[in-house]
Amino acid sequence: MGSTHAEILRIAMVCKRTGLSRTTVYEKINPRSRSFDETFPRPVALGARAVGWLSTALDVWVATRSPRMISGGSNGMGQ
């Protein structure tokens, strides 16, 4: 996150940086999905069948998530 320039990340790195599965990432960008998240960064087209995400946009999105949001609101202690 200390980088000031944007890199384009492919799906494997997006999953690694966010802790989300590949399926969840694609659900977050699909407006028809129940998991759609309008705050999740949109991918950029790299070619006819390739997309990537700007690292800076992902870093901002991750930084704005609270631990409670990331875990789905449960702390594992029944609260």
N, C-alpha and C positions, 0 to 999 in steps of 0.2 A: 504494500500500500504506500510505501515511501516514494514511489516513482511519480514524476510529474508529467510524464508523457503517456499517451494512451497506446496500448497494444491491442491488437485484435485477438481475442481468445476463441478457440474452437470449443465445442460442447464439452469435451472431457475436462478442460480447464475450468469451464464455467461450473460444472458439477463439483469440482474440487474446491473452488473458491467459495461457493455458496453452501455446500453441504447438501445440495438437492440432487435428486436422481435425474437422469436424462428425461424421463417421462414427465416429472414434475416441472422441469424447466419449460418444456414445450406446452404443458397445460397452462402455465402461468402467462404465456404469450398468446394463448388461444381464447378469443373473446367468447366462444361458445362453451368453454370449459367451466365447470363449477369452481375450479381452482384459479381462474383468471385473476391476475393481479395487474391492474393498470399502472402500478408503480414499478413493476419489473422492467428492466431495460429491454428495449426492442433490439433484435438482431439486425445486423447490416448484411446485405447481400455481398458475397465474395465472388460469386459465379452463378451459373445456371442452377446448380444443386448444392451450393455451399453457403453457409452463413457463419457469422462470428459476432461476438459481443465486444464492445469497447470496455477495456479493463477499468477505466476510470468510472464509467457508469455503474459497473458491477460493484466496485469498491464503495461507491456512495450508497448504493442500495443495501449492501451488507451492513454498512455502518449505521444505517437508519433502522435496522431491525433490532428490536430488544430481544434478550434471551427468551422471554416469555412468548413472543411472536414466533420465533424460530422453532421452538419446541411444541408449538401448537397450543400453548396456554397451560400446559401441565408441567408441574415441577417434579412429577413422579412420586409425590408424597400424598396424593389424594386431595390436594387443595386446589 
